[in-house]
Structure formats: structure tokens, C-alpha cells
Amino acid sequence: MYHLLYPLRTYLIVSGHGEEANVMAADWVTVLSHKPIMLGVAVSPRRYTHKLISRYREFVVSVPDLDMLKDVWIAGTKSTPAKLREMRITLVPSTKIETPSIKEALANLECRVVDARDYGDHTWFVGKLVGATYREEAFPGGVPDVRKADFLAHSAWTEFVTFEKKIHRSE
């Protein structure tokens, strides 16, 4: 029944260092605190990403766009760093942590783990934001612009959507 919450934004979670670096697709990502900024991501203990986040205590939340859809699919359906050879992404140094960021992403949010708890069949990793980079054209003035960037959301198993190019304001 959790699918009734969809569509949800889709993200790429980067974990690990050096040759161990890995990328996983994740929909279950959210902001948990504004001051300090903290993000949460749910990761199954069966995932290689879980092992890397547990070991290194850090991760990057990368914001993909429609051009990265094939990479999102590979990251979400294959395991281990071997899948990176199939992906068209470039891992680049992050600004504050050892885990790399994704050059092609609209944004990269660098987090250090401050808590991890198991809930059912997933671990909820809580990360404090310690660094970030983003594309100015996608976030002019730090605010997302859906008219200029194709932010990606996961609708169903193999279906993804982008946002309408129209802004609706409640006043």
C-alpha cells in the first residue's frame, strides 16, 4: 500500500570511497530538520550501499534529471560498484567528505551520519548536511526551477515523470 504515496522524487545515493564507491537509486529520502539541516534515507540491509554507509558513516544525495534516467534505472536494479561501468556518470570529489559526488547531477548534498535505526526491513540513516553543490540554472538563487530543469520522480516500477513546466501559487 505504500505505493499510494507515489509519485516520489527519485535520488541517487552515493556511498563508499575510491574503488568501493557505489551508487544506488532511492525514493525514500526526506528532509528531517531545518536547523541543522538533516536528511534521512531508507536503505535495506541487503543492499551494498547499506554496508558502505555503515562503514564510512557518510553519503551523498545526488539529484538526477531526466537525462540521467538510464543511470537511475541501472543504479536501482543492479548491485555493487561494477554497475558504474555501465553508467554514464562521472564521480568527482565532494567538498566536505570523502564519498564522491556525481558531476552530471543537478545537485549533490553531502551528509555525515548522525544516527541509524532499523525500522522493519530498512535502516533509516540520518545524515547532517555538511556540504552541497548545485547547478545554478536548475536552482537559481538556491531555489528549484521546474521550468528549467527536468527533476525526476518515480511513479511506478518502470515509470518516471517530470514536473509540469508551470508554477502554481497559493495565495
N, C-alpha and C positions, 0 to 999 in steps of 0.2 A: 504493500500500500504506500510505501514511501515515494513511489513514482508519481503520486498525486501532487507532490511538491515541484515537479519538473514543469517547464524547463529551468535548469540551474546553470549559472555561469560555469564554464569549464576552465581549469587551470592546469599548468604543468608544474609538478613538484620536483625540484632538483635536489638531489642528496648525494653525499659522498665526496671524496677528494680524489684528484688525479685520475688514474686509470679505473678507479672504482666508481667514478661519477655515474649517476643514473638519473633518468627522467621518467616520471610516472604521471599519467593523466589523473585528475581528481576533480570531482564536482562538489564534494563535501568539504568546502573551505569557507570560513567566515571570519569577520572581524569580531573580536571578543571584548575589546577595550579601546577607548579613545586616548586615555592618558594613564599609563603609557599605551601606545598602540600595540595590541596583541592580536595575533591571528591564530586560528585553530584549523587543523586539518585532520580528517579521519583517515587512518591507514590500517589496512588489515595486517595482522602479524604474519600472514602468509606471503606478503609482498617483500621483495628485496629492498625496496625503499624503507620499509619499517626497520630492517636491520641496520641500514646506513644512518638513518636519523637517530636511532637509539645509540649507535656507536659514537657519532660525531657531534650529536646534540645541536644540530643546526640544519636548516633547509632554506630553499629559495622558492617562493611562489612566483611563477612566471605567468604573465597574462598573454595568451596567444590570440591571434586574429584569424580570420577566415583563410588567409594564405597559408597558415600552419595546420590546417585541418588534417592533412595526411600524417603529419608528425604527431598530432594529438592522438590519432587513431592508433598509430604504431606504439606510442608511449602507453596507451591504455590497454593494449591487447597482447603485448609481448613483455617478457621479463628479462632482467639482467642487462648490464651495460652493452652487451652485444647488439642490442637493438639500435644503439646510437649510429652504427654503421649504415643502417637503412634510413635514418632520419636526415633531413636537410638543415639541421640546426647547427649553430656554432656555439660551443661553450666558451665563455670568456670569464676572466677574473671578476669576482664580485668586489664591491668597495670595502666591505667590513668583515666578511667571513671567508673561510677557505673554500666552501662549496661554491662552484661556479654558477654564473647566470647564463641566460640564453640571449644572444645578441639579437636575434630576429623578433623577440617578444616585444609587445607594446610596453610592458613594464616588468621589473624584477624587484620583488620585495624580499630582503634578506632578514632571516629570523634566527635567533638563538633560542633553543628550547628552554622553557622555564618550568614546564610541567608535562607529564604524560600519564594518562589514566585510561584504563580499559573500560569500554562500555560495550557489552555484548560481544560481537565478533570483530570489533575495531578498537584501535588505540587512538585516543584523541590527543594529538600533540599540540601544545600551546607554545607559540613562539613569540618572543618580544621582537618587534621590528627594530633593527639596528642600522639598516642601510637600504637605500632604494635608488633605482634608476628608471627612467621612463622616456618615451618618445614624446617630445614637445607637441608634435602635430596631433597625437592621439589624446594628450592631456594638456591642452593649452591652459597655462596658469595653474596646472596641477589638477584640473577638473576634466573628467572624461567627456569626449565629444563624439557621440554616436553618429554624427553626420560625417565625420572624417575618418573614423576607424571602424572596422568590422569586428567588434567584440563578439566572441563566440559563446554560445550557450548550448548545452546538451539537452535535447528534447526527448529522445528515446534511444534505444540500443544503438542503432547506426545513424540516427538523425540528429543534426545540429542546426541551429538557427542563428541568425544575427539579429540585431535590433533595427527597428524601423528608423529611417533617417529623419524622423520628425520628432521634435521635442514637445511634450505635453506638460503644461504647468498648471498646478492647482493654485488658485488664488482666491 
